[in-house]
Amino acid sequence: MVGGTWQWENATAGAVAGFTTVAIMHPLDVVRTRFQVNDGRLNHLPSYRNTLQALFTIARSEGLRGLYAGFCPAVIGSSVSWGLFFFFYSRAKQRYSHNADEKLSPGLHLAAAAEAGGLVSFCTNPVWLIKTRLQLQTPLHQTRRYSGVYDALRTISKEEGWTALYRGIGPSLFLQVSHGAIQFTAYEELRKVLVDLKSERNKTDVESLNSIDYTVLGASSKLAATLFTYPFQVIRARLQQRPNTDGLPRYVDSLHVIKETARYEGYRGFYRGITANLLKNVPASAVTFVVYENVLKLFKLNGSKN
């Protein structure tokens, strides 16, 4: 029972942490998605020179509504993803460590994070697809705009079938597994180094990490994971965009995206929007881990009192 409670505490802490970061950073998410998809051949997306100019252009032409397009599925997806990830991750770690005192190796941390990432991807792909499509809607769109999450879900299911909700699941799975694995392995290993350094300096075995430490750990691990896995975000976004007016998708599969992107844009095409992505996700990850660790400490403190 104690183990189950601990897992739900991890899930709750993760959900709270994910929800905390979405509202502030969402406009950068919109900019990133539009950069990722716009290969210069789309007539419904304006061309942006840089992240700052994109923010001003969207704010001027579409208002606050444009900057917060797809906000509802982003909140749902972020909260559910973080909550599920921490839940599955903590369960996997508990399963891999046969007792609470056994420290996991980097390989087992990697396996636990990869397992959690794959499960989360299957659960949340429809939410991210709807978010992507809502963020790509502009006044220049030639097809009828989705009015919201439910309308998008209903229209996609009616026009494209339920399987369309899982477009991009291939790169999404690879992204979730590899990104989460790299980020959490880096986080855990850096955390162990920091704990050991502080323990030696303070001559105590008690973990004494503070919010500044968690900020550095969260930001560093996110930066490492993003640089390695960002091309899969671009591939996923391009697969998830709405079909052309004739009903045919712009890209057939991941291989088609890779070929077309490499042909017309080169390697830079796979890193379109990375500036907005780093500005959004590195600070957000830092905040997320600070909130997560402190909420988890609060649960443990209340548990010890009870």
C-alpha positions in Angstrom: 0.0 0.0 0.0 2.9 2.3 0.8 4.4 1.8 -2.6 1.1 2.5 -4.4 0.7 5.7 -2.4 4.2 6.8 -3.3 3.4 6.2 -7.0 0.3 8.3 -6.8 2.2 11.0 -5.0 4.7 11.0 -7.9 1.9 11.2 -10.4 0.1 14.1 -8.6 3.4 16.0 -8.2 4.1 15.5 -11.9 0.7 16.7 -12.9 0.9 19.8 -10.7 4.3 20.5 -12.1 3.3 20.1 -15.7 0.2 22.3 -15.3 2.2 25.1 -13.6 4.5 25.7 -16.6 2.0 25.6 -19.6 0.2 29.0 -19.3 3.3 31.1 -19.2 5.2 29.4 -22.0 2.3 28.6 -24.4 2.9 31.4 -26.9 6.4 30.1 -27.5 4.8 26.7 -28.2 2.6 28.2 -30.9 5.6 29.8 -32.5 7.6 26.6 -32.4 4.9 24.6 -34.0 4.5 27.0 -36.8 8.2 27.2 -37.4 8.4 23.4 -37.4 5.7 23.0 -40.1 6.4 26.0 -42.3 8.8 24.9 -45.0 8.2 28.0 -47.1 5.7 26.2 -49.3 2.6 26.7 -47.2 0.3 29.6 -48.2 -1.7 29.6 -45.0 1.3 30.3 -42.7 3.1 33.6 -42.8 6.9 33.5 -42.9 8.5 34.6 -39.7 12.1 35.9 -39.4 12.7 34.9 -35.8 10.9 34.0 -32.6 10.4 37.6 -31.3 9.0 38.8 -34.7 6.7 35.8 -34.8 5.3 36.6 -31.4 4.6 40.2 -32.4 3.1 39.2 -35.8 0.8 36.6 -34.3 -0.3 39.1 -31.5 -0.9 41.9 -34.1 -2.8 39.8 -36.7 -4.6 37.2 -34.5 -4.6 38.7 -31.0 -4.3 36.9 -27.7 -6.4 34.1 -29.2 -3.7 33.3 -31.7 -1.0 33.3 -29.1 -3.0 30.8 -27.0 -4.3 28.6 -29.9 -4.4 25.0 -28.7 -4.1 26.0 -25.1 -6.8 23.7 -23.8 -5.3 20.5 -25.2 -1.8 21.7 -24.2 -2.9 22.0 -20.6 -4.6 18.6 -20.7 -1.7 17.0 -22.6 1.0 18.5 -20.3 -0.7 17.7 -17.1 -1.7 14.2 -18.1 1.7 13.5 -19.7 3.8 14.6 -16.7 1.5 12.8 -14.3 1.5 9.6 -16.2 5.2 9.8 -16.9 6.2 10.2 -13.2 3.7 7.5 -12.3 5.0 5.0 -14.8 8.6 6.0 -14.2 8.3 5.6 -10.4 6.6 2.2 -10.9 9.3 1.0 -13.3 12.1 2.2 -11.0 10.4 0.4 -8.1 10.1 -2.8 -10.2 13.8 -2.6 -11.3 15.1 -2.0 -7.8 14.2 -5.1 -5.8 14.4 -3.2 -2.6 14.3 0.5 -1.6 18.0 0.6 -0.7 19.2 -0.6 -4.1 20.5 2.1 -6.4 19.7 1.8 -10.0 22.4 1.8 -12.7 22.3 4.3 -15.5 21.0 1.6 -17.9 18.1 0.8 -15.6 17.3 4.5 -15.3 17.3 4.6 -19.1 15.0 1.6 -19.3 12.6 3.0 -16.8 12.3 6.3 -18.5 12.0 4.7 -22.0 9.2 2.4 -20.7 7.3 5.4 -19.2 7.8 7.5 -22.3 6.3 4.8 -24.6 3.2 4.3 -22.5 2.6 8.1 -22.2 2.9 8.4 -26.0 0.2 5.9 -26.7 -2.1 7.6 -24.2 -1.6 11.2 -25.3 -1.0 11.2 -29.1 -4.6 12.3 -30.0 -4.3 15.2 -27.6 -1.0 16.4 -29.1 -2.4 16.0 -32.7 -5.4 18.2 -31.9 -3.1 20.8 -30.2 -0.8 20.9 -33.3 -3.8 21.5 -35.6 -5.3 24.2 -33.5 -2.0 26.0 -33.3 -1.6 25.9 -37.1 -4.9 27.6 -37.8 -4.6 31.1 -39.1 -7.1 33.6 -40.8 -5.6 32.5 -44.1 -6.8 28.9 -43.7 -8.7 27.7 -46.7 -10.6 24.9 -44.9 -13.2 25.4 -42.1 -11.4 26.1 -38.9 -11.9 23.9 -35.8 -13.9 25.8 -33.2 -12.3 23.9 -30.3 -11.1 20.6 -29.0 -14.4 18.7 -29.3 -15.1 20.1 -32.8 -11.5 19.1 -33.8 -12.0 15.6 -32.4 -15.4 15.1 -34.1 -14.2 16.6 -37.5 -11.0 14.5 -37.6 -12.9 11.3 -36.8 -15.6 12.1 -39.4 -13.4 13.2 -42.2 -10.2 11.1 -41.7 -11.2 8.3 -39.4 -10.1 7.5 -35.8 -6.8 6.3 -37.1 -5.9 9.9 -38.0 -5.7 10.7 -34.3 -2.6 8.5 -34.2 -0.8 10.2 -37.1 2.8 10.8 -36.1 2.7 8.0 -33.5 6.0 6.6 -34.9 8.2 9.6 -34.4 6.2 10.4 -31.3 7.0 7.0 -29.7 10.7 7.4 -30.6 10.6 11.0 -29.3 9.0 10.1 -26.0 11.1 7.1 -25.4 14.4 8.7 -26.3 13.7 12.2 -25.0 12.4 11.0 -21.6 15.2 8.4 -21.4 18.0 10.9 -22.0 16.4 13.6 -19.9 15.7 11.5 -16.8 19.0 9.5 -17.0 20.9 12.8 -17.2 18.8 14.2 -14.3 19.3 11.2 -12.1 23.0 10.9 -12.8 23.7 14.7 -12.3 21.6 14.6 -9.2 23.6 11.7 -7.7 26.8 13.7 -8.4 25.4 16.8 -6.8 24.1 14.9 -3.8 27.5 13.2 -3.3 29.3 16.5 -3.6 27.1 18.2 -1.0 27.2 15.2 1.3 31.0 15.3 1.3 31.1 19.1 1.9 28.4 19.0 4.7 29.8 15.7 6.2 26.3 14.2 6.3 24.3 11.5 4.4 21.1 13.6 4.4 20.1 14.9 0.9 20.4 18.7 1.0 19.4 19.8 -2.5 17.5 23.0 -2.8 15.4 24.7 -5.4 18.4 26.2 -7.1 19.9 22.8 -7.5 16.7 21.4 -8.9 16.6 24.3 -11.4 20.1 23.6 -12.7 19.4 19.9 -12.9 16.0 20.3 -14.7 17.4 22.8 -17.2 20.6 20.9 -18.0 18.9 17.6 -18.5 16.3 19.2 -20.7 18.9 20.9 -22.9 20.7 17.6 -23.4 17.6 15.7 -24.4 16.3 18.5 -26.7 19.5 18.7 -28.8 19.5 15.0 -29.4 15.8 14.5 -30.2 14.5 17.7 -31.7 14.3 16.4 -35.3 11.6 13.9 -34.3 9.5 16.8 -33.0 9.7 18.4 -36.5 8.8 15.1 -38.2 5.9 14.5 -35.9 4.5 18.1 -36.3 4.7 17.8 -40.1 2.8 14.5 -40.1 0.1 15.8 -37.8 -0.8 18.9 -39.8 -4.2 19.0 -41.4 -4.6 17.4 -44.9 -4.7 19.7 -48.0 -8.0 20.9 -49.3 -8.3 17.8 -51.5 -8.2 15.7 -48.4 -4.8 14.2 -49.0 -2.1 14.5 -46.3 0.9 16.6 -47.1 3.2 13.8 -46.0 2.6 10.1 -46.3 4.9 8.9 -43.5 8.0 9.7 -41.5 10.4 8.6 -44.4 8.6 11.0 -46.7 9.0 13.9 -44.3 12.7 13.1 -43.9 13.3 13.0 -47.7 11.3 16.1 -48.4 12.9 18.1 -45.6 16.4 17.0 -46.5 15.8 17.8 -50.1 14.4 21.3 -49.8 15.8 22.5 -46.5 18.8 20.5 -45.6 19.8 19.6 -42.0 18.6 23.0 -40.8 15.0 22.0 -41.6 15.1 19.4 -38.9 15.9 22.1 -36.3 13.3 24.7 -37.4 11.8 26.4 -34.3 14.5 25.1 -31.9 15.1 28.6 -30.5 11.4 28.9 -29.4 11.6 25.4 -28.2 14.6 26.0 -26.0 13.2 29.3 -24.7 10.0 27.5 -23.8 11.1 24.1 -22.5 14.4 24.7 -20.7 13.0 27.2 -18.2 9.8 25.2 -18.1 11.6 22.0 -17.3 13.6 23.8 -14.6 10.3 25.1 -13.0 8.7 21.7 -13.4 11.4 19.8 -11.5 11.5 22.5 -8.8 7.7 22.2 -8.3 7.8 18.4 -8.6 10.5 17.9 -6.0 9.0 20.3 -3.6 5.5 18.9 -3.9 7.0 15.4 -3.4 8.8 16.7 -0.3 5.5 18.1 1.0 3.9 14.7 0.6 6.8 13.0 2.4 6.6 15.5 5.2 2.9 15.0 5.7 3.4 11.2 5.5 6.0 11.3 8.2 3.8 13.5 10.4 0.9 11.0 10.0 
